[in-house]
Amino acid sequence: MTDCTIKMPIRSAEANRSRGFTLIELAVVLLILGVLLAGILIPFTTQIELRRVAETQKTLVEIRDALIGFAAANGRLPCPAAVGGNGQESFVPGGNEINGNCSNFLNGFVPGAVLGIGPTDSAGYVLDAWNNRIRYAVSNDDKIPSGTAAPTPPARPNIDFTGLGTAPSSSGEMRNVGMPALKPNLRVCSTAPAPPAISCLLGRSLIDNAVAVVYSTGPNASRADPGGLRIDENANPNPNVDDNNRTFVSRDRAGENSPNGEFDDLVIWLSPNILYARMIAAGRLP
């Protein structure tokens, strides 16, 4: 009688062991791939951040160049744009291009619509690479002594750097006043002075006669600082509305454990020598 029993192959213990080793090896490979991908992604994130820094620095330089070009063409610097505006210059009631009485000299934004520079948001404000509005401050009055309270803006005379002036010409109050009498008054320090001081600490002054300051508040602009630990960053934007504290801070980017806290603002300024030379070449200054 013929045996019709179907014989099933029997997997040997050795084969089972081989299959088990394959699964372990696969797990090891996946682990190695995960480590490699993590090593790739972290530098990639860093590269993106460095690219944004470079893009913002380029935008800041373009803004400074645009300010110089505006002054060469108009004989004055533009007023900063205000919150809730449309990227245009912002003046106090009764203020205009003639007297140059800006609504906020120190805590405003770049008037992108006036300068014709971008990138901008839908309201016409120039943006940095993190989509924050770039800030702009301009010297407000060389006739106000340092350390004294400023008069209210409507009571001021024509502002030297932002006004066209009325006499003897309307070609710019800077020209009317004359270069020897111009006193740009914005300071940039490498660390924030201790309140109530408004001058840079000894050896910490980068410039004490900047005509204008342009700055990005960086990637952490939207993050709260409830403990006030970002001492240097808290000087930018300048929170003072009395136009008496004209001090800003610029230093290398640093983490939260650094002295004076985290700092990622990008700051650039306009020196009087550069501005005057360009305006002389354009015939706007004698």
PyMOL commands that set and color helices and strands:
alter all, ss='L'
color gray80, all
select helices_A, chain A and resi 13-74+112-115+153-155+173-177+179-181+219-222+233-235+272-281
alter helices_A, ss='H'
color red, helices_A
select strands_A, chain A and resi 108-109+135-138+186-189+205-210+212-216+247-249+266-270
alter strands_A, ss='S'
color yellow, strands_A
deselect
rebuild
show_as cartoon
